[in-house]
Amino acid sequence: MVFPSDQLISQAVQALHNAPHLLCVYQTGVTGGLCQWLWNVPGASKTILDFDFLYSRESQDEVLGHTSGSYCSQFHALELAAAAREKATRLAHKRKFFTYPIIGIGITGAVSTDRDRRGDDRVHIAAATKEKMYVFTVMFKKSVYGPMKDTVSEEEFRASYRLEEGKCADLLALNQILQIAGLDQIPLSDLSLLSSYAYLLSSKREGEFVLYDTEVKLPDAYQADPVDKMLCSAGEVVDVQTDDFYLDPHLWIRFPGSFDPLHYGHEEMAQMLERQTGKRVVFEISATHPQKGFIGNEEILRRVSQFRYRWNVLVTRAAGLYVEKAELFPGVPMLIGVDAVINMLNEKYYPDGAKGVRRTLERLSELKTQFYVVSREVDGKFLTRDDLPIPPRFANLFLDVSCRNDVSSTQIRAQQGYGK
C-alpha cells in the first residue's frame, strides 16, 4: 500500500496541535505509528493527555472495571473510547483546562501475526466526545504469501504485512480525530489493503478518500421517548415499566442526580462503591425535578449521552423525591452525598415539619431502602455521615462510604461557560 507522505501527516498533526482539542487514547491489538506521529511534531503536550497501549486483556479489564465479552469488536472499541474520554476529562480538569473539547479514542484489532488465524484481519476504531460516539471497522484483505516466496521469507512477509495494516489503521484513526476536530483529513488514494471501505467517501479530488460521518446515534425510539427506560452500558434499551423489569437489590445500587454535567467525581464515586460492594451502579436521572419541574426530552438525551458505553443510566418520570424513588424500586440502595441527607432531614422541606421527616424515614424503613452516604464539604465544613442528625432509630438506613467528593457540578458548569 502506498501511504501519504510524512510531510502530509506532519502538517495534519501540526493543525491538530494548534487546535484546542485534548486527547486520550487506549489502543490494543494493533499499532502503526499514531503515538509517534503525534509526538514527532513539536507541541504534542498541547494535544496528548495520555496514550496507553493496553496489550493484555488484564490491562483492558483494569481500565474498564470489568471483563469484556469480546476483546476485538466495535463494542469493545466504544467501551475503550468512553473510558479514554473519562480519563481525559479527569486529567483536563486537574490541569484546569475546563473549556477544552475532549476526545477519547479506543482502538482494538486482530491483524497479521506469526500464525494463521481463522478470522479476518480487522481493526475497530471508536471515538467519544462529550456528547457523541463514533465507530467504524477496517477490514483487511488476507495476506497471500505464495507469490512472494521466492523473494522474501514467510516471517519477513508476515511482519511487513502486519506493519502495513497497523499503519493503515492508525492513519484512519488519525483521520477520525481530525474529522471530530473539524480539521482537514489526510486523503487516501491507495486502498489495496482493504477488503471493504464503506466508511470512506471520495474527497474533493478524484481518487482520494476520507472518512464520512461515523457517528453512533441513539435508537430512534429512545430519542422519541427516553423516559421510564434504561440505557444499558452495552447499548440496549430496556423499558422499566414492563412487568419483567427488576432491579435486584443484591446486585444494583442506584445513583440519582441531575448529572449536568456528568463529571469525574461522579464516576470515581461509582467505581469506588462498585469495588467496595461488588454491585453494579446504575445512574438515575429524574425527568421531574422537585424545584425545576419537568425536563424536556432534548435535555434528557443530552445528559444521557454522557453515559454511553460506560455506565447504565435510568430515566424515570415522576420520582423527584427520595421516598418516591424508593417506591419505584423497593429495597434497591442509593448512593447520595451528605448534602442530600441534610435536605432529606430538614423539616422546612415538609409541610408538617418534623412529622413529615419521621413519616419519610418510616416509609424508607418499610421499603428496606438504604443510602450509601459520601462525605463532602458543605458550607465550608467537611461533613461525614456521622456528623448528620440522623435519629438513632433510623441509623441503619444510612451507611458511611469511605470516599470524599468535593467536585461541584455547579462549579463545573460555571468553569465550562454553561449558558454563555
C-alpha positions as CSV (number, residue, x, y, z in Angstrom):
1,M,0.0,0.0,0.0
2,V,1.2,3.5,-0.9
3,F,0.8,5.8,2.1
4,P,0.5,9.6,2.3
5,S,3.9,11.3,2.8
6,D,5.3,12.0,6.2
7,Q,5.0,15.7,5.3
8,L,1.2,15.4,4.8
9,I,0.9,13.6,8.1
10,S,3.0,16.1,10.0
11,Q,1.0,19.0,8.6
12,A,-2.2,17.4,9.8
13,V,-0.7,16.8,13.2
14,Q,0.5,20.4,13.4
15,A,-3.0,21.6,12.7
16,L,-4.3,19.3,15.5
17,H,-1.7,20.7,17.9
18,N,-2.8,24.2,17.0
19,A,-6.5,23.3,17.8
20,P,-7.8,23.3,21.4
21,H,-8.7,19.6,21.5
22,L,-7.3,17.3,24.2
23,L,-6.8,13.6,23.5
24,C,-6.6,10.3,25.4
25,V,-6.0,7.1,23.5
26,Y,-6.5,3.5,24.6
27,Q,-5.1,1.1,22.0
28,T,-4.8,-2.7,21.8
29,G,-4.1,-5.4,19.3
30,V,-2.6,-3.1,16.7
31,T,-0.4,0.0,16.4
32,G,1.2,1.7,13.4
33,G,2.6,5.0,14.5
34,L,-0.2,7.1,15.8
35,C,1.6,8.0,19.1
36,Q,4.8,8.6,17.2
37,W,3.2,10.9,14.6
38,L,1.6,12.9,17.4
39,W,4.9,13.2,19.3
40,N,7.1,13.9,16.3
41,V,5.6,17.3,15.7
42,P,6.5,19.8,18.4
43,G,3.6,20.8,20.6
44,A,2.4,17.3,21.4
45,S,1.8,18.3,25.1
46,K,-1.0,20.6,23.9
47,T,-2.9,17.7,22.5
48,I,-2.0,14.4,24.3
49,L,-3.1,13.9,27.8
50,D,-2.5,10.2,27.8
51,F,-1.7,7.4,25.4
52,D,-1.8,3.8,26.6
53,F,-1.1,0.5,24.7
54,L,-3.2,-2.0,26.6
55,Y,-2.0,-5.2,25.1
56,S,-3.1,-7.7,27.7
57,R,-6.7,-8.5,28.4
58,E,-6.0,-7.9,32.1
59,S,-4.9,-4.3,31.4
60,Q,-8.0,-3.7,29.4
61,D,-10.2,-5.2,32.2
62,E,-8.5,-2.9,34.7
63,V,-9.2,0.2,32.6
64,L,-12.9,-0.8,32.1
65,G,-13.5,-2.2,35.5
66,H,-14.9,-5.4,34.2
67,T,-14.1,-8.3,31.7
68,S,-15.3,-8.0,28.2
69,G,-17.3,-10.4,26.2
70,S,-15.3,-9.8,23.1
71,Y,-11.9,-8.0,23.0
72,C,-12.0,-7.4,19.3
73,S,-15.3,-5.8,18.5
74,Q,-16.9,-2.4,17.8
75,F,-18.5,-2.6,21.2
76,H,-15.1,-3.1,23.0
77,A,-13.6,-0.2,21.0
78,L,-16.6,2.0,22.1
79,E,-16.0,1.0,25.7
80,L,-12.3,1.9,25.5
81,A,-13.2,5.2,23.8
82,A,-15.7,6.0,26.6
83,A,-13.1,5.1,29.3
84,A,-10.5,7.2,27.5
85,R,-12.9,10.2,27.4
86,E,-13.5,9.8,31.2
87,K,-9.7,9.8,31.9
88,A,-9.1,12.7,29.6
89,T,-11.8,14.7,31.3
90,R,-10.3,14.0,34.7
91,L,-6.8,14.9,33.6
92,A,-8.0,18.1,31.8
93,H,-9.9,19.2,34.9
94,K,-6.7,18.7,37.0
95,R,-4.8,20.9,34.6
96,K,-7.7,23.5,34.8
97,F,-8.5,23.0,31.1
98,F,-12.2,23.4,31.8
99,T,-13.4,24.5,28.4
100,Y,-11.2,22.4,26.1
101,P,-13.0,19.9,23.9
102,I,-12.2,16.3,24.9
103,I,-11.7,13.3,22.5
104,G,-11.3,9.7,23.8
105,I,-10.1,7.1,21.3
106,G,-10.4,3.3,21.6
107,I,-8.7,1.0,19.1
108,T,-8.8,-2.8,19.1
109,G,-7.8,-5.2,16.4
110,A,-6.6,-8.5,15.2
111,V,-4.1,-8.3,12.4
112,S,-1.5,-10.5,10.6
113,T,0.7,-12.5,13.0
114,D,3.2,-15.3,13.1
115,R,0.4,-17.9,12.6
116,D,-2.7,-18.4,10.5
117,R,-5.9,-17.1,12.2
118,R,-9.4,-18.2,11.5
119,G,-11.0,-14.8,11.3
120,D,-10.3,-11.8,9.0
121,D,-7.7,-9.2,9.8
122,R,-9.7,-6.3,11.2
123,V,-9.4,-3.2,13.4
124,H,-12.2,-1.4,15.2
125,I,-11.8,2.3,15.8
126,A,-14.0,4.3,18.1
127,A,-14.1,7.9,19.4
128,A,-16.0,9.6,22.2
129,T,-16.6,13.3,22.8
130,K,-18.6,14.9,25.5
131,E,-21.9,14.0,23.9
132,K,-21.2,11.9,20.8
133,M,-19.8,8.5,19.9
134,Y,-18.2,7.3,16.7
135,V,-17.1,3.9,15.4
136,F,-16.1,2.0,12.2
137,T,-14.3,-1.2,11.3
138,V,-11.4,-1.6,9.0
139,M,-11.4,-5.0,7.2
140,F,-8.1,-6.1,5.6
141,K,-7.5,-8.5,2.7
142,K,-6.0,-11.8,3.7
143,S,-2.2,-11.8,3.2
144,V,-1.1,-14.3,0.5
145,Y,2.5,-15.3,0.8
146,G,2.7,-17.7,-2.2
147,P,3.6,-15.2,-4.9
148,M,6.3,-13.7,-2.7
149,K,8.0,-16.9,-1.6
150,D,10.9,-16.6,-4.0
151,T,11.8,-13.1,-2.9
152,V,11.2,-13.0,0.9
153,S,10.9,-15.4,3.8
154,E,7.4,-16.0,5.2
155,E,8.3,-14.5,8.5
156,E,9.5,-11.3,6.8
157,F,6.4,-11.2,4.7
158,R,4.1,-11.5,7.6
159,A,5.9,-8.9,9.6
160,S,5.8,-6.4,6.7
161,Y,2.1,-7.0,6.1
162,R,1.4,-6.6,9.8
163,L,3.2,-3.2,9.8
164,E,1.2,-2.0,6.8
165,E,-2.0,-3.0,8.5
166,G,-1.0,-1.1,11.6
167,K,0.0,2.0,9.8
168,C,-3.3,2.0,7.7
169,A,-5.4,1.6,10.9
170,D,-3.6,4.4,12.7
171,L,-3.9,6.7,9.7
172,L,-7.6,6.1,9.7
173,A,-7.7,6.7,13.5
174,L,-5.9,10.0,12.9
175,N,-8.4,11.0,10.3
176,Q,-11.2,10.2,12.8
177,I,-9.6,12.6,15.3
178,L,-9.1,15.3,12.6
179,Q,-12.7,14.9,11.5
180,I,-14.0,15.4,15.0
181,A,-11.8,18.4,15.5
182,G,-13.2,19.9,12.3
183,L,-9.8,19.8,10.5
184,D,-8.9,18.6,7.0
185,Q,-8.3,14.8,6.9
186,I,-5.4,13.1,5.2
187,P,-6.7,11.7,1.9
188,L,-6.1,8.1,1.0
189,S,-5.5,7.1,-2.7
190,D,-4.4,3.5,-2.3
191,L,-7.0,1.2,-0.8
192,S,-5.3,-2.0,-1.9
193,L,-5.0,-3.4,1.7
194,L,-8.7,-3.0,2.4
195,S,-11.4,-5.6,1.7
196,S,-14.2,-3.2,2.5
197,Y,-14.4,0.6,2.9
198,A,-18.0,1.6,3.2
199,Y,-16.9,4.1,5.8
200,L,-14.9,6.1,3.2
201,L,-16.2,8.6,0.7
202,S,-14.5,10.5,-2.1
203,S,-12.8,13.7,-1.2
204,K,-12.7,16.9,-3.3
205,R,-10.2,15.3,-5.6
206,E,-11.0,12.2,-7.7
207,G,-9.4,9.0,-6.4
208,E,-8.8,10.3,-2.9
209,F,-10.8,9.1,0.1
210,V,-11.6,10.4,3.6
211,L,-13.9,9.2,6.4
212,Y,-17.5,10.1,6.3
213,D,-19.7,10.6,9.4
214,T,-19.2,7.5,11.6
215,E,-21.4,8.7,14.5
216,V,-23.3,6.1,16.5
217,K,-26.7,7.6,17.2
218,L,-29.2,6.6,19.9
219,P,-32.0,4.4,18.7
220,D,-34.9,6.4,17.1
221,A,-37.4,5.0,19.6
222,Y,-35.3,6.0,22.5
223,Q,-34.8,9.5,21.2
224,A,-38.6,9.9,20.8
225,D,-39.2,8.9,24.4
226,P,-36.3,8.2,26.8
227,V,-38.4,8.4,30.0
228,D,-39.0,5.3,32.0
229,K,-36.3,3.5,30.1
230,M,-32.8,2.3,31.0
231,L,-30.0,2.7,28.5
232,C,-27.5,-0.1,29.3
233,S,-23.8,0.4,29.0
234,A,-23.8,-2.3,26.2
235,G,-26.2,-0.1,24.2
236,E,-29.5,-1.9,24.8
237,V,-32.6,0.0,25.7
238,V,-34.9,-1.6,28.4
239,D,-38.4,-0.4,29.2
240,V,-38.6,-0.2,33.0
241,Q,-42.4,-0.3,33.0
242,T,-42.7,-3.8,31.8
243,D,-43.7,-6.5,34.3
244,D,-40.4,-8.4,33.8
245,F,-38.1,-5.5,34.6
246,Y,-36.5,-5.9,38.0
247,L,-33.5,-4.3,39.8
248,D,-32.2,-6.9,42.2
249,P,-31.2,-5.1,45.5
250,H,-28.4,-7.6,45.9
251,L,-26.9,-6.7,42.5
252,W,-27.6,-3.0,42.0
253,I,-27.0,0.4,43.5
254,R,-28.9,3.5,42.2
255,F,-27.0,6.8,41.8
256,P,-29.6,9.5,41.4
257,G,-28.7,13.0,40.3
258,S,-29.1,15.7,37.6
259,F,-25.6,14.9,36.1
260,D,-25.4,18.3,34.4
261,P,-22.7,17.6,33.6
262,L,-21.5,14.1,34.5
263,H,-18.0,14.6,35.9
264,Y,-15.1,12.5,37.1
265,G,-16.2,12.9,40.7
266,H,-19.4,11.1,40.0
267,E,-17.6,8.3,38.1
268,E,-14.9,7.9,40.8
269,M,-17.6,7.5,43.4
270,A,-19.4,4.9,41.4
271,Q,-16.2,3.0,40.7
272,M,-15.2,3.1,44.3
273,L,-18.6,1.8,45.5
274,E,-18.6,-1.0,42.9
275,R,-15.3,-2.1,44.2
276,Q,-16.4,-1.9,47.9
277,T,-19.7,-3.7,47.4
278,G,-19.3,-5.9,44.3
279,K,-22.6,-4.5,43.0
280,R,-23.2,-2.5,39.8
281,V,-24.1,1.1,39.8
282,V,-26.9,2.5,37.6
283,F,-27.0,6.2,37.3
284,E,-30.5,7.7,37.5
285,I,-31.9,10.9,36.1
286,S,-35.4,12.1,37.1
287,A,-37.4,13.7,34.3
288,T,-39.2,15.7,37.1
289,H,-37.2,18.0,39.4
290,P,-38.8,19.0,42.8
291,Q,-37.9,22.7,42.2
292,K,-37.4,22.9,38.4
293,G,-40.3,20.9,37.1
294,F,-40.3,18.6,34.0
295,I,-37.1,18.3,31.9
296,G,-37.6,18.1,28.2
297,N,-36.5,15.1,26.0
298,E,-33.8,17.1,24.3
299,E,-32.1,18.0,27.5
300,I,-32.6,14.4,28.9
301,L,-30.9,13.0,25.8
302,R,-28.0,15.4,26.1
303,R,-27.4,14.2,29.6
304,V,-27.9,10.5,28.9
305,S,-25.4,10.7,26.0
306,Q,-22.6,11.3,28.6
307,F,-23.0,7.7,29.9
308,R,-23.0,5.7,26.7
309,Y,-20.8,2.6,26.6
310,R,-19.5,3.3,30.1
311,W,-22.4,3.3,32.5
312,N,-26.0,2.1,32.8
313,V,-28.4,5.1,33.1
314,L,-32.0,5.1,34.1
315,V,-34.5,7.9,33.3
316,T,-37.7,8.0,35.5
317,R,-40.7,10.1,35.1
318,A,-42.0,11.2,38.5
319,A,-39.5,10.2,41.1
320,G,-38.2,13.6,42.2
321,L,-38.1,12.9,46.0
322,Y,-36.0,10.1,47.5
323,V,-39.0,8.4,49.1
324,E,-40.7,8.4,45.6
325,K,-37.5,6.9,44.2
326,A,-37.6,4.2,46.8
327,E,-41.3,3.4,46.0
328,L,-40.3,2.7,42.4
329,F,-37.6,0.1,43.2
330,P,-38.1,-1.0,46.8
331,G,-35.0,-2.2,48.6
332,V,-32.5,-1.0,46.0
333,P,-29.9,1.1,47.8
334,M,-28.9,4.5,46.6
335,L,-25.6,6.5,46.6
336,I,-26.1,10.1,47.7
337,G,-24.0,12.9,49.3
338,V,-24.2,14.2,52.9
339,D,-25.8,17.4,51.5
340,A,-28.7,15.3,50.1
341,V,-29.2,13.7,53.5
342,I,-29.2,17.1,55.2
343,N,-32.0,18.2,52.9
344,M,-33.9,14.9,53.5
345,L,-33.8,15.5,57.3
346,N,-34.6,19.3,57.1
347,E,-38.1,20.0,58.5
348,K,-38.5,23.1,56.3
349,Y,-39.0,21.0,53.2
350,Y,-42.0,19.2,54.7
351,P,-45.5,20.9,55.1
352,D,-45.9,19.2,58.5
353,G,-42.3,19.7,59.7
354,A,-40.9,17.0,61.9
355,K,-43.8,14.7,61.3
356,G,-43.1,14.8,57.6
357,V,-39.4,13.9,58.2
358,R,-40.4,11.0,60.5
359,R,-43.0,9.7,58.1
360,T,-40.5,9.7,55.2
361,L,-37.9,7.8,57.3
362,E,-40.6,5.3,58.4
363,R,-41.6,4.7,54.8
364,L,-38.0,4.2,53.7
365,S,-37.5,1.7,56.5
366,E,-40.6,-0.2,55.4
367,L,-39.3,-0.3,51.9
368,K,-35.9,-1.5,53.2
369,T,-34.1,1.2,51.2
370,Q,-30.7,2.1,52.4
371,F,-28.4,5.0,51.4
372,Y,-24.6,4.9,50.9
373,V,-23.5,8.4,52.1
374,V,-20.5,10.1,50.6
375,S,-18.7,12.7,52.6
376,R,-18.2,16.2,51.2
377,E,-17.7,19.8,52.1
378,V,-21.0,21.7,52.9
379,D,-20.9,25.4,53.6
380,G,-17.1,25.4,54.1
381,K,-17.2,22.4,56.5
382,F,-16.2,18.8,55.7
383,L,-19.0,16.5,56.8
384,T,-19.4,12.8,57.0
385,R,-22.3,10.6,57.7
386,D,-21.5,10.6,61.4
387,D,-21.9,14.4,61.5
388,L,-25.6,14.2,60.5
389,P,-28.6,14.5,62.8
390,I,-29.9,11.0,62.0
391,P,-32.5,9.7,64.5
392,P,-31.0,6.6,66.2
393,R,-34.0,4.5,65.2
394,F,-33.2,5.0,61.5
395,A,-29.4,5.0,61.7
396,N,-29.3,1.7,59.8
397,L,-30.7,3.4,56.7
398,F,-27.6,5.5,56.2
399,L,-24.2,3.8,55.5
400,D,-20.9,5.6,55.6
401,V,-18.8,5.4,52.4
402,S,-15.0,5.7,52.6
403,C,-14.9,8.4,49.9
404,R,-14.8,12.2,49.7
405,N,-16.2,14.1,46.8
406,D,-15.9,17.9,46.6
407,V,-16.4,18.2,42.9
408,S,-19.3,20.6,42.2
409,S,-21.5,20.3,39.1
410,T,-22.4,24.0,39.6
411,Q,-18.8,25.0,39.7
412,I,-18.0,22.9,36.6
413,R,-20.9,24.5,34.7
414,A,-19.5,27.9,35.6
415,Q,-16.0,26.9,34.5
416,Q,-17.2,25.5,31.2
417,G,-19.3,28.5,30.4
418,Y,-22.7,27.0,30.5
419,G,-25.4,29.5,29.5
420,K,-23.0,31.8,27.7
